[in-house]
Amino acid sequence: MTRPADVPAATAADAASAQPRTAVWFIGARGSVATTAIAGCAAVAAGLRPPAGLVTQSAEFEDAGLPPLGSLLFGGHDVASAPLPKRAEELAGQGVLPHVLPAAVRRELEAADEEIRPGGPHPRDARTDEELTETFAEDIRSFVRRRGAALGVVVNVASTEPPPRDGEEHLPASSLYAAAALRAGCGYVNFTPSTGLHHPGLLDAARRSGLPYAGRDGKTGQTLLRAVLAPMFRARALDVRAWSGSNLLGGGDGATLADPAAAAAKNAGKERVLADVLGEAPDGEVHIDDVPALGDWKTAWDHIAFDGFLGTRMVLQTIWQGCDSALAAPLVLDLARLTARAAEAGLSGPLDELGFFFKDPYGTGPAGLAEQYAELLALARRLGEAK
C-alpha cells in the first residue's frame, strides 16, 4: 500500500516505530532471499519502492492487524561471512535489486548484519543435537529480548538440504533450527523443501509448543503456474496425458539442487500439486539443471500433453523466466507477518490456510491456487476479528 503523496515520509516511519516490534530471524540470513527481503522491507516501509509482490499489502489484509513492515526487526544464522551490505551490492550488480537501493538502505542492512550469528553444524562439529539446539535457541531468545520485540518468527530460507537417510543418528540442520525456534517460543516458517519440523522426532514438540508454524517449500514460479493451470484442465474436463518440465537455475540453488537427493526433495512438491488437483500424477518428470551463468535468475519450461473432445490431442507449453529472490522475498515477508499475527491472536499448530504460499503445505487443504487464496482471505478475516 503506497503512502499518499500529501503525507510526509516521517509520518509513516513514526507510525511504524510506535508499533510493537516483531523479530524476524532468518536461517540463511546472508543468502539472496534474506538479503532481498531485508533490503526490500526497508525500501517499501520508507516509501522508496511500491509493494509489488507483497500479498499482505493489498486491501484485503488491511484489517487483519498485521505488524507493519517498518516494525520488523531482522537477524539470523548463517555460515557465510560476507556482510549484508556487500551481498546487497552483489545482488544489485546482477539486477536483482535496483542499482541505488543498497546505498539507500545501508543503515538497515548494517543493523541486521550485526544481529547475524554463526550457523552450523560445521564438519567435525563435536556438539550434540541438544547442545546445538540450545545454542541456536539462545541466539534467538537473546535477539528478541535485547531488541524488545513483542513477538518472534523464525523463517528458514537456507539452501535445500538432502532428505535425512534412514537410521540417521542426528537431526538435519533444518530440524535443529526448527527445534530451536520452538524452544525460543517463536513461530516457525519453512520456506524450503528441507525437513524442518516435518522430522518425526519433532512432531510432539511442535504439538506441545502452542506455537503457529507453516511450510514447506515456497511456491514462486513453475509450481505456481501448475497450481493455476491444473484446475483449469480439471474444470474443463480435459484429460492430461503427460506433464513434463525443466528448470535452469543458477546461484546457490542451482549448485545445491545438482545433488539428486536435494533435487528429489524439491520435485516432490512440484508433483504433489498435479496429483492433488488431477486425482493422479500424469506421466512426466521435472529436470533441474545447474547453470551458474544465470546467477539468481531461473527459467522453467513445461510441456503439457492433453486430450480434448473425441480424443483430439493437443499441447500447451509455458515458459517462466524470473528472478528467484525477487519472487521469494515478498512472500517471506508476508509469511513472517501472518505467522506473527497468528501467534498474537492465539493460534497454534500448522497454519493450513497458508498453503497458498507453498508447494508442499501442511494439512489436506485444496491444491488449486484460487481455492488456496480463498482460504488465505478467510484467515485474514479471522485474524481481523481477533483484534
N, C-alpha and C positions, 0 to 999 in steps of 0.2 A: 504494500500500500504506500504510494508515494506521498511525501509531505506536501500539503498545499503551498502554493507559491507565496502566500502572504504570511506564512508562519516562519519566524526566524529559525535557523538551524539549531541554535542553542535551546530553543523550546523543546524540540524533540529529544535532544540529549538530556536535558534536565528532567524531563518526564521519565525517561528510562532509568536515570540514576536514582530516582525516588522509589523505584520498584524494588521489591526483594530480589536479591541476586540469585541466579541459578548457575551452579557449577557444571560445566560440560568437560568430561575427562576423556580424551581420545586415546585409544590404543592404536599406535601408529601415528603419533601426533606430528611427526615431521614428514609424513608422506604427502603425496599430491592432493588427496581428497581432503585431509585435515587442513593443510595449508590453504587450500582454496576456500574451505568453509570458514576459517577464521578471518581471512582477508575479506571474503565476500560479506560476512556478517557485519564487519566494521564498516564496509563501504555502504551497504544498504541502510544500516542504522543511522549513518551520518547523512543520508540523502545524496550520496555521491553517485549511486547507481540505482536503477529501478529493480524491483524484486522479482524479475523474471525467473521462473522455475521454482519459486517458493510457494508451495501449495497453501501453506498456513498463513500467507499474507493476503490471500483472496478474501473477498467479502464474506464468504460462508463461514469463516472462522473468527470473525471479529468479536463475537460474543462468547467465545469458548474460554476466555480467561487465560490464554496462553502467555507465558513470560515474554516480554518484549525482546526483540533482538538485542537492543542496547543493554539489557540486563544480564546477558550471558557472559560468564567468565570461562576462560579456556586454559586447560593444562593437559597433561597426559604422560604416557610412557612411550618410549621409542628406543631402539638400539642404535639408530643413526645419530650422528653428532652435528650435521650441518644445521646452523641456526635457521629459524623460520624466515627472517628477512632475506637470507640468501636463497632459500628454497623458493620464496615468492618471486625473487628476481629471475631465477631459472625458469619458473613457470611463465612469467611474462615474456621471456625470451622465446618460449615455444608458442606463444599466442594463446595460452590458457587463460592468463589474467591480462586485463588491459595494461598497456605499457606503463602508464603513470601510477597505477594502483599501489605497487609495493611501497613507493615513497609516501603516498598519501596516508597509508595505514601502518606505517612503520612502527609507531608507538604501540599500537595494539598487538602487532606481531611480536615485538620485543617483550611485551608484558606476558604474552602467552608462552614464549620461549623460555622465560625464566621459571616457568612452572612445569617444565618437562623433566621427567625423572628417567633414569636408566631402566630399560626394559630387560627382558630375559625370558627363559633361562638361556645362558650362554653355553657354548660347547664346554663340556667337562665341568659344568656348574655342579658343585657338591651339595647345594642346598636341597632339602626335601620339598615336596609339594606344599606341605604345611608352612614351611619357612618362606617359600616364595609367595604363597598366597597372603600371608600376614604382612610381608614387606610391601607388596603391591597395595594391599588394603590400607596400610598406614600412610602410604604416599597419598592415596585418595582422600582419606579422612583428614590428613593434615591440610591439604589444599582447601577442602570445604570449610574447615574450621578457621584457618588463617584468613581466608577471603570473606568470611562472614556470610557464606551462602546459606539460603534457606533450604535449598534442595540440591541434589546432585544426580547426574545421569552419566553413566559410562557408555561410550559408543566405540565399538570395535570397527576400525577402518584399516586394519593391518592387512598385509598381503595374505592371500589364501594359503592355508596350510593343508598338507595331505590329510585324509581321514586317519584316525588312530588305528593301529594294527590290532588284531585280536590278541588279547592277552597282554597288551601294553601295560607296563607297571605304573608309569607316571601319567598324569593328566597332560594333554596337549597344552601348549602355551595359551591358546584362546580360552580354554576352560579354566586355567589358573586365573586369568584376568576376570573371567565371569564370576568365579568364586570370590575373588577379591571385591568385586562390585557389590555382591550380596552382603559380604561381611562389613563393608563400609557403609551399608544402609542406602545404597544408590540404586535407582532404576537402571536397567541394562538394555542396550540395543546391539544386536549383532548384524552389522551391515555386510558381512562377508559370508561365504559358504562354510567357513571353518566351524568346528564343533561347538565351541562356546558352551552355552547352557544345555545343549542337546546331549551332553555326555550323561550316560545313565548314573554316574556317580554323583551328579549334581541335582538330580530331579527332586529329591526330598528337600534339599537345602533351598531350592527355588520355591517350592510349595510353602515351606515354613517361613520364608523371609517376609511375606506380606508385602512384597515389592512388585511393581509392574515391570514387565520385560517384553521385548519384541524381537523379531527376526524371522528368518535369516536370509542373507544374500540379496542385496538391493537390486531392484528391478529398474534398470536405467536405459536399455536400448533394445536389443534383439527380443528379449522376453517381454518387454513392454508391448512391442508390436504383436507378438504372439497372443498376448492376453486380450488384444483388441480384435485381431483377425480370426482367431479360433471361434469365438462366439458368433461371428458373422457367418462362418461356414455352417455352424450348427443351426443357427436360426433360419438360414435359407435352405436347410436340408440338402446341402451339397456334401458328397462323400469324399473326404480327404483320403487319398491313397498313400501319399508319401509327403514327408515334410523334412527336408534336409537343410543344413545350414553350415556356414563357415564364418569364423571370426579371425580377423587380422588385428593383433594387439601389439602395442609397443610398451615401453616403460617397465615398471616393476611387475605389473600384472602379466604382461606378455612373457617375461622371463619365468615368473613363478608358475604360470599355467602351462609352460612347456613340459613340466613334470606330469606324466599321465595320471598319477593319483590325484594331484590337485585339480587337473582338468576334469576328471570324473566327478569330483565333488561339485564343481561349477556347473557341469552339464546336467546333473540330476535335477536341478531346479528348472532349467530350460525345458526339459522333457516333461516335468510334472504338470506344467500348465496345460500342455496339449492333452495329456491323458485325463486330467480332471475335467476339462471342458468338453472334449470329444468323446469321452467314455472309454477310450483306449488310445494308447500311443500309436500313431501311424508309423509306417516304415520310415527309415531315415535316421541320420546321425548328425551331430554338430561337431565340427572340427575346429580346433583352436590353433592358430599359428603365431609364433613369436616373430614379430617384425620390428626389431629395435629402432629402425629409422622412423617409425611412426610416432615415437615418443608417447605422449599422453592421448593420442588420437586413436580411434578404432574404426574399423569397417566391418559391418555384419551383413551377410548376404543370406537370404532364404529362398529356397526353391520349393514351391508347394504344388503338388500334382493332385488334381481333384476331378471327380466325375460330376457332370451335370445331368440334365434331363435326357433320358434314353441312353445313358451311359456315355454321352459325349465327353471326351477327355479334354481337359483344359489345364492351364498352368498360370500361377501367379508368382512373380518374382519381386522381392523387395531388396533395397539396399539402404542401409542405415550407416551414415558416417557422422561421427560425433566425437566430442571431447569428453573423455570418461570422467575427469574430475569436475568439469563444469556441469555435467549431468547429475553426478552423485552428491556434490556438496550441498545444494539447496535441500535435497531430500534428507540428508543427515541433520541439517538444522531443523527441518520440520519434525523429524522423529525425536530429536532431543527436546523440543518444546512440548510436543504432545505427551511424551513419556513423563516429563517433569510435571506437567499439569495433571496427568492421571494419578501420579503419586500424591500430589497435593489434594486431589479430590477423593483420596482413599481407595482408589482402585488397586487391585493386586492380581498377580498371576499373569499369564500370557495375554497380551492385548491383541486378540484375534482381529479386531477391527482395523488394525494397521497392515493387514495383508495387502492392501493397495500398493505398498512400497516394496514388497518382497517377492522373490521367485519361489521361495520355499517357506511360506509363513506357517505360524502355529495354527492349530485348530483345523476345522473341517469347513471353513467358510468357502464362498464362491471363488473361482479362479479367474472369471472374466473381469476385465478392468471396470466396466460400468457398474457391475454389482458390488465390486470392492469399494468403489468410490461412494456408493450409496451407504455402505456400512461405515465408511470413514466419516461421512457427514452426520450420521446418526451418533457416532462417538462425540463429535464436536458439539452437537446439541446436548448430549448427556453431560459433557464437561461444563457447558454453559449453565445448565440447570443446577449444578453442584456448587455454584459460586455462593 
